[in-house]
Amino acid sequence: GSPAHRLKVSLRSPFLLPRLALVDPELTYSMPPALTAATGLDALTQLLEAYVSRNANPLTDGFCREGLCRAGRSLAAAVADGGNPSAREDMCVASLCGGLALANARLGAVHGIAGPFGGMFPAAPHGAVCGRLLPFVTAANIAIVKTRQPGSALLRRFDEAARLLTDAETARAEEGAAWLRDLCHRLALPPLAAYGFGPEHLSELASKSLAASSMRGNPVDLTPADVKSIIDQAR
């Protein structure tokens, strides 16, 4: 990152691609609940953003469907009982699927905001910030699709994501967003203000967020007012 410019910068190179990934759930058993929640929410965010991304494709869709189903049924269980073998395995698979998906389909507005936020407030846990933003970004995207793109096939993707997360065959997009809000409430995620964010930071964060590369993967175009509204709700 660049502390002087309050920016969070990622490192990307083909040389960083692993030849082999060893994903062992037993190595996660000792993770404390807060870390389990934060990392699990980051994985869940990556899956949902990649699934509704402008760059989603059949290959990434498969990873996302598998990961969303597993995260939906096991994230809260893994936080409640870190030694739950099936929950830990589900979350490890979900995390792996999310990484494979985002590398090929990109992310969206949650990471578009969370990245700059991390640059401005380096002590904030990235996954917890993503989790705090996720319900509000999801609800905003759904509302924008309904008002600006009525009849869009994108709404059906949000519907399917809701069904995968809730395991309810008739769940619709808004129910998925409500499920995310309830999950974050149960996991007791702190608001953005807990990390020092205040109204005086809103314009700077919104401006940096709109310029973030992850925003290009968001399924709909967000206006400055949209981004400020999302951030204000999460504050």
Summary of the structure (lengths in Angstrom):
residues: 235
radius of gyration: 16.8
end to end distance: 23.5
largest distance: 49.5
contacts: 796
relative contact order: 0.15
helix: 71%
strand: 1%
